[in-house]
Amino acid sequence: MDRRTFLTAAGTGAAALSLGAVSAPSAPAATPPDPRLLHHWFRDTYRSLEAMTTDFGLVTDKIDLSAPGAPARSIQTSPTNIGCGLWSTVAAAGLGVIGESAMTRSLTRTVTAVEKLERHHGFWLNWYDAHDGSVLTEWPGTGEPVRPFLSSVDNAWLVTGLRIAADAAPALRPRIDRILATADWSYFYTPYDPADPVAGPGQLRGGVWTDTEEPTPHHYGALNTEPRMASYLGIADGSLPRDHYWHLLRTMLPEHEQEQSPGGGYVTVDGVRVWNGHYTHRGRKVVPTWGGSMFEALMVPLFVPEPQWSPRAWGLAHHRYVRGQIDHGLREAQYGYWGFSPSNVPEGGYQEYGVDALGMAVDGYASNTDRTHTTDGEPLPPPSAFTNGVVTPHASFLALPYAGREAVANLRALERDFGAYEEGLGFRDSVNVSTGRVSDFMLALDQGMVIAALAQELRPGLLQRPFRTGGFRSRVRSLLERERFSI
């Protein structure tokens, strides 16, 4: 199952609000991490994004630190990677790593490249050659055919980057406004049909294959996953109705098979009957993601201030989610390290890592390459069963606002015990903490999340300005303020 796939058939209707009171996080605020260390990590990580950027102006998918001429860039890139490059450049200028003129030159080059990319229905295809902007029809190195596909969530991250660039460089705003004028999120949207909520769930499709105009069979139904960024963007610009938010699932409906039988209940919000479900992990009520990975829950609040606008719902949910990841790594699997999210497999390849119990999917994302799953209601496997556990540094960076001291300690341990830090470039993508094997790669998405997380710690709100004003303030904020998870 793709990390972003959520079958509409898994749950009909939408999720609910509980109108009862909830308690705020009880843990005291941690001592802030040393800003000098965070700035050092930021500066080096930004250099890795520079190393990924081609003369054409696009960030490649990854760099290989073991190949001849290392760091060696990949050929391919995606809308998400391009968005990462844009917000990383703005963050670098905001933190004084580059000057404003260098930022403007870099953003202008990338915006010029984006203007040249082939688009359909106002959106970008999933794979381009980062060196000339041509659409990839064969996968580099294998020759496997690549069908042209529009991904709703990947386009959301490019639009995010473009909005940040327009905010930081007003001279580029008219050009970016023209680019975004035709990006209408209703293209991916299936309106809610109360007579047939499976076929008409009021949710976004995963995407569309443009060679046949065939949409994906699934919709993004889970609320606490990264596709909610597309939902927020569409609600903010008015191309999606506000009640779309209430048609997203806090858990699957109780009658459907899922990771655990949810607690919660139904309420009606804005005329929508919503299932306000929750899971329980180690005695804590949590709002699950689809697979149990860190980035599903915590990439969006790098940009949209969910914890500030919704402290007793989203803020509490994020705190508890991070605690669940920490407890899995240190107590359940006893790796000695934590932080599980899709990343490079250190021995080669790519895998969706997570904490199975924190995701809705039956046999969701495991924390190890050997995929040791847990089953609700049954004893946990012994720590010895979690062989080839893989920790990715970007997961710890995402956790900085919620467990700052622990996140920094975890990152320092990965650097100290495994040599996972590449001076001048930042952390390598992942570590097999069972064998000590460290990835040879750095991925643009993961480095881009590190950049955004560090920017939020060092200069709060720097990358959030476009998402605190306009339609986000008038349409999205009111939804988040009304959220009442049943946790």
C-alpha positions in Angstrom: 0.0 0.0 0.0 1.4 3.4 -1.0 2.1 5.6 2.1 -0.5 8.1 1.0 -3.3 5.7 -0.1 -6.5 5.6 1.9 -9.3 3.6 0.4 -12.6 5.4 0.6 -14.3 2.0 1.0 -12.5 1.7 4.3 -14.8 4.2 5.8 -17.9 6.1 4.8 -19.2 9.4 6.0 -16.7 11.6 7.9 -15.2 12.0 11.2 -16.6 13.7 14.3 -16.0 16.3 16.9 -16.4 15.6 20.5 -17.9 18.6 22.3 -16.6 17.6 25.7 -13.6 19.2 27.4 -10.1 18.0 26.8 -7.0 18.6 28.8 -3.9 20.4 27.5 -0.5 18.6 27.4 0.6 18.1 31.0 4.3 17.8 30.4 6.3 20.9 31.3 8.0 22.8 28.6 11.5 21.5 27.8 14.6 23.6 27.8 15.1 24.9 24.3 17.9 23.2 22.3 21.1 25.2 21.8 20.4 27.6 18.9 24.1 27.5 17.8 23.9 23.7 17.2 20.6 24.1 15.4 22.0 26.8 13.2 25.1 24.7 12.4 22.8 21.8 11.4 20.7 24.2 9.3 23.7 25.7 7.4 25.0 22.3 6.5 21.6 20.9 5.5 21.0 23.9 3.3 24.3 23.1 1.5 22.9 19.6 0.7 19.9 21.3 -1.0 22.3 23.5 -2.9 24.2 20.4 -4.0 20.9 18.9 -5.3 20.1 22.0 -7.4 20.8 21.8 -11.1 21.8 24.6 -13.4 18.2 24.6 -14.7 17.1 25.6 -11.2 15.3 22.5 -9.9 16.2 20.4 -6.9 16.8 16.7 -7.7 15.2 13.9 -5.9 18.4 12.9 -4.0 22.2 12.9 -3.9 24.4 9.8 -3.7 27.4 10.3 -1.4 29.0 7.1 -2.5 29.0 7.5 -6.3 31.9 8.8 -8.3 32.0 12.6 -8.2 29.9 12.6 -5.0 27.6 14.1 -4.1 26.1 12.9 -7.3 22.6 14.2 -8.3 19.8 12.0 -9.5 18.1 12.8 -12.8 14.5 12.9 -11.6 12.6 15.4 -9.5 9.0 15.9 -8.4 6.7 18.8 -7.5 7.4 18.1 -3.8 11.2 18.3 -4.3 10.8 21.6 -6.2 8.7 23.0 -3.4 11.4 22.0 -0.8 14.0 23.9 -2.8 11.9 27.1 -2.8 11.1 27.1 1.0 14.7 26.1 1.8 16.0 29.1 -0.1 13.7 31.5 1.7 14.6 29.9 5.1 18.3 30.3 4.3 17.9 34.0 3.6 15.8 34.4 6.7 18.4 32.9 8.9 21.3 34.8 7.3 23.0 31.8 5.6 22.6 33.6 2.2 21.9 37.2 1.3 18.6 38.6 0.0 20.0 39.1 -3.4 21.2 35.5 -3.6 17.8 34.4 -2.5 16.1 36.4 -5.2 18.4 35.1 -7.9 17.8 31.5 -6.8 14.0 31.9 -6.5 13.9 33.6 -9.9 15.8 30.8 -11.5 13.5 28.2 -10.0 10.3 30.1 -10.8 11.5 30.5 -14.4 12.0 26.7 -14.6 8.6 26.0 -13.1 7.0 28.3 -15.7 8.5 26.0 -18.4 7.3 22.7 -17.0 4.5 20.9 -18.7 1.2 21.1 -16.8 -2.3 19.7 -17.0 -5.4 21.2 -15.5 -3.1 23.8 -13.8 -1.1 21.2 -12.0 2.3 19.6 -12.4 3.2 16.0 -13.3 4.9 13.8 -10.8 8.3 13.3 -12.5 10.5 15.6 -14.5 14.1 15.6 -15.5 15.6 18.1 -13.1 18.3 19.0 -15.6 16.1 20.3 -18.4 12.5 20.2 -17.2 11.4 17.5 -19.6 8.7 15.1 -18.6 10.1 11.7 -17.6 8.6 8.9 -19.7 11.2 6.2 -18.6 12.6 5.7 -15.1 16.3 6.6 -15.0 18.5 3.5 -14.7 15.8 1.0 -15.4 14.0 2.2 -18.4 10.7 1.3 -16.9 7.8 3.3 -18.4 6.5 6.2 -16.3 2.8 7.1 -16.8 2.0 10.8 -16.6 0.3 11.4 -13.2 -1.0 14.4 -11.3 -0.7 13.9 -7.6 -2.8 16.0 -5.4 -0.5 15.9 -2.4 2.7 16.4 -4.3 1.2 19.5 -6.0 0.3 20.8 -2.6 3.9 20.9 -1.6 4.9 22.8 -4.8 2.1 25.3 -4.3 3.3 25.6 -0.7 6.8 26.5 -1.8 5.5 28.9 -4.4 3.4 30.8 -1.9 6.4 31.1 0.4 8.5 32.4 -2.4 5.9 35.0 -3.4 5.7 36.2 0.2 9.5 36.5 0.5 10.2 38.0 -2.9 7.4 40.5 -3.8 8.9 41.1 -7.3 8.1 37.5 -8.1 4.6 37.7 -6.8 2.8 38.6 -10.1 4.5 35.7 -11.9 3.7 33.3 -9.2 0.1 34.5 -9.0 -0.2 33.8 -12.8 1.2 30.3 -12.3 -1.2 29.5 -9.5 -4.3 31.1 -11.1 -5.2 27.9 -12.9 -4.5 25.5 -10.0 -8.1 24.6 -8.9 -8.2 22.0 -6.2 -11.8 21.0 -7.1 -10.3 19.1 -10.0 -9.3 16.4 -7.5 -12.4 16.7 -5.4 -15.4 14.3 -5.3 -18.4 16.1 -3.7 -20.1 14.5 -0.8 -23.1 12.4 -1.8 -25.3 11.3 1.2 -27.0 8.7 -0.9 -23.7 7.0 -1.7 -20.9 8.3 0.6 -18.5 5.6 -0.6 -18.5 6.9 -4.2 -19.0 10.5 -3.1 -17.1 10.9 0.1 -16.4 14.6 0.0 -12.7 14.0 -0.2 -9.7 14.5 -2.6 -8.6 11.8 -5.1 -5.0 10.7 -4.8 -4.5 11.9 -8.3 -5.2 11.4 -12.0 -3.3 9.7 -14.9 -3.4 12.2 -17.6 -2.9 9.8 -20.5 -6.4 8.4 -19.9 -7.8 11.0 -17.5 -8.4 8.1 -15.1 -8.5 9.1 -11.4 -7.1 6.9 -8.7 -9.7 4.5 -7.2 -8.9 5.8 -3.7 -9.5 9.1 -2.0 -7.4 10.6 0.8 -9.8 9.9 3.7 -7.5 10.1 6.7 -7.3 13.6 8.3 -4.0 13.3 10.2 -1.9 12.7 7.1 0.2 14.9 4.9 -2.5 15.3 2.1 -4.4 17.6 4.5 -2.1 20.3 3.1 -4.0 20.1 -0.2 -7.2 20.3 1.7 -6.1 23.4 3.6 -4.9 25.1 0.4 -8.2 24.4 -1.4 -10.4 25.5 1.5 -8.3 28.7 1.9 -8.6 29.7 -1.8 -12.3 28.8 -1.9 -12.0 26.0 -4.5 -13.0 23.4 -1.9 -16.0 23.7 0.5 -15.3 24.1 4.2 -17.3 21.0 5.1 -14.6 19.0 3.2 -12.6 19.2 6.5 -15.4 17.4 8.4 -15.6 14.7 5.9 -12.1 13.6 6.7 -11.6 10.6 9.1 -10.1 10.9 12.6 -10.2 7.0 12.5 -12.0 4.6 10.3 -15.6 4.0 11.2 -15.9 1.5 14.0 -17.5 -1.2 11.9 -14.6 -1.3 9.5 -11.4 -3.3 9.8 -8.5 -1.2 11.0 -5.5 -1.3 13.3 -7.5 -1.2 16.5 -11.2 -0.8 17.5 -11.5 2.9 18.0 -13.1 4.7 20.9 -15.1 7.9 20.4 -18.6 8.8 19.2 -20.7 10.6 16.6 -21.6 14.3 16.6 -23.0 16.6 13.9 -20.9 19.6 12.9 -22.0 22.1 10.2 -24.6 19.6 9.2 -22.1 16.8 8.8 -22.4 13.6 10.9 -18.8 12.9 11.9 -17.2 10.0 13.7 -14.8 11.4 16.2 -12.7 8.4 16.8 -9.4 7.8 18.6 -6.9 5.0 19.3 -5.2 4.2 22.6 -1.5 3.6 22.6 0.4 2.9 25.9 -2.5 4.4 27.8 -2.7 7.6 25.7 -5.6 8.5 23.4 -4.2 9.4 20.0 -5.4 10.5 16.6 -3.8 8.0 14.2 -2.3 8.6 10.8 -2.7 6.2 7.9 0.6 4.3 8.4 2.1 5.5 11.7 5.0 7.6 10.3 6.2 10.9 11.7 6.0 13.0 8.6 2.3 12.2 8.0 1.4 13.9 11.3 4.0 16.6 11.5 5.0 17.9 8.1 1.9 20.1 7.7 2.3 22.0 11.0 5.7 23.2 9.8 3.6 25.6 7.7 0.1 25.7 9.0 0.1 26.7 12.7 -2.2 23.9 13.9 -0.9 23.7 17.5 -1.4 27.5 17.9 -4.8 27.7 16.4 -6.0 24.4 17.9 -3.9 23.8 21.1 -6.3 21.4 22.8 -6.9 19.3 19.7 -4.1 19.4 17.2 -1.5 20.6 19.7 -2.3 17.8 22.1 -2.6 15.2 19.2 0.9 16.1 18.0 2.5 15.9 21.4 1.0 12.5 22.0 2.0 11.2 18.6 5.6 12.1 19.2 5.5 10.5 22.6 4.2 7.3 21.0 7.1 7.3 18.5 9.6 7.8 21.3 8.1 5.1 23.5 8.1 2.6 20.6 11.8 3.1 19.9 13.0 3.1 23.5 10.5 0.9 25.3 8.7 -1.4 22.9 11.4 -2.2 20.3 14.3 -1.1 22.6 16.4 0.1 19.7 17.9 2.8 21.9 16.9 5.3 19.2 13.7 6.6 17.8 12.1 8.4 14.8 10.3 6.4 12.1 9.2 7.8 8.8 9.5 6.9 5.1 13.1 7.0 4.1 15.9 5.4 2.2 16.6 1.8 3.2 20.3 1.9 4.3 21.1 -1.2 2.4 19.4 0.2 -0.7 15.8 1.1 -1.8 13.0 3.0 -0.1 10.5 1.9 2.5 7.7 3.4 4.5 8.7 3.2 8.2 6.5 4.1 11.1 5.0 2.8 14.3 2.3 0.3 13.3 0.1 1.0 16.3 -0.1 4.7 15.5 -1.6 4.1 12.0 -5.1 3.1 10.9 -3.9 0.6 8.3 -3.9 -3.1 9.3 -0.3 -4.0 9.2 0.7 -0.4 8.6 4.3 0.9 8.5 6.7 -1.1 10.7 9.7 0.5 12.3 12.1 -2.1 10.8 13.0 -3.3 7.3 11.9 -6.8 8.2 8.4 -5.4 9.0 7.6 -6.6 12.5 4.0 -5.7 13.0 2.0 -5.4 16.2 -1.6 -6.6 16.7 -4.0 -4.8 19.0 -5.1 -6.9 21.9 -2.2 -9.3 21.6 1.1 -9.2 23.5 3.8 -7.0 21.9 6.5 -9.0 20.1 9.7 -9.1 22.2 12.4 -6.5 21.4 14.4 -9.2 19.7 11.7 -9.5 17.0 12.4 -6.0 15.8 15.4 -6.8 13.6 16.9 -4.2 11.2 15.2 -1.2 12.8 15.6 1.9 10.7 15.7 5.4 12.2 15.6 8.5 10.0 16.9 11.9 11.3 14.2 14.0 9.8 11.7 12.4 12.2 13.6 13.8 15.2 13.7 17.3 13.6 9.9 17.2 13.1 9.6 16.4 16.8 11.6 19.5 17.9 8.5 21.6 19.0 7.1 18.7 21.0 10.2 17.0 22.6 13.1 19.3 21.9 15.7 18.0 24.3 14.9 14.4 23.5 15.1 15.1 19.7 18.5 16.7 19.9 19.8 13.9 22.2 18.6 11.4 19.7 20.2 13.2 16.8 23.5 13.5 18.6 23.4 9.8 19.4 22.9 9.0 15.7 25.9 11.2 14.9 28.1 9.8 17.7 27.2 6.1 17.5 26.9 5.7 13.7 28.7 8.6 12.1 25.4 9.6 10.5 26.3 13.2 10.1 28.2 14.4 7.0 30.0 17.6 7.8 29.0 20.3 5.4 25.9 18.5 4.2 23.9 17.4 7.3 22.5 14.1 8.3 22.4 11.1 6.0 18.9 9.9 5.3 18.7 6.9 7.6 20.4 4.4 9.9 19.9 0.7 10.5 20.3 0.9 14.2 20.5 -2.9 14.5 23.5 -3.3 12.2 25.0 0.2 12.1 24.6 0.5 8.3 24.2 4.2 7.4 22.5 5.4 4.2 24.6 6.6 1.3 21.9 9.0 0.3 20.3 12.3 1.1 16.7 12.9 -0.1 15.3 16.3 -1.0 12.0 15.8 0.7 13.6 14.7 4.0 16.3 17.5 3.9 13.5 20.0 3.1 11.6 18.9 6.2 14.8 19.3 8.3 15.2 22.8 6.9 11.6 23.8 7.6 11.7 22.3 11.1 15.0 24.1 12.0 13.7 27.4 10.5 10.6 27.1 12.7 12.8 26.6 15.8 15.2 29.3 15.1 12.8 31.9 13.7 9.3 30.9 14.5 6.7 31.8 11.8 9.3 32.5 9.1 7.8 30.0 6.6 4.3 30.3 8.0 3.4 33.9 7.0 1.5 32.9 3.9 -0.6 30.4 5.9 -1.6 32.8 8.7 -3.3 35.4 6.5 -5.9 35.6 3.8 -8.1 32.5 3.3 -6.1 30.5 5.9 -7.0 33.1 8.6 -10.6 33.5 7.5 -11.5 29.9 6.5 -9.0 27.4 7.8 -8.3 28.9 11.3 -12.0 28.8 12.3 -12.2 25.1 11.4 -9.1 24.3 13.5 -10.3 26.4 16.4 -13.6 24.4 16.5 -11.8 21.0 16.4 -12.3 18.8 19.4 -10.7 15.5 19.1 -11.9 12.8 21.5 -8.5 12.5 23.1 
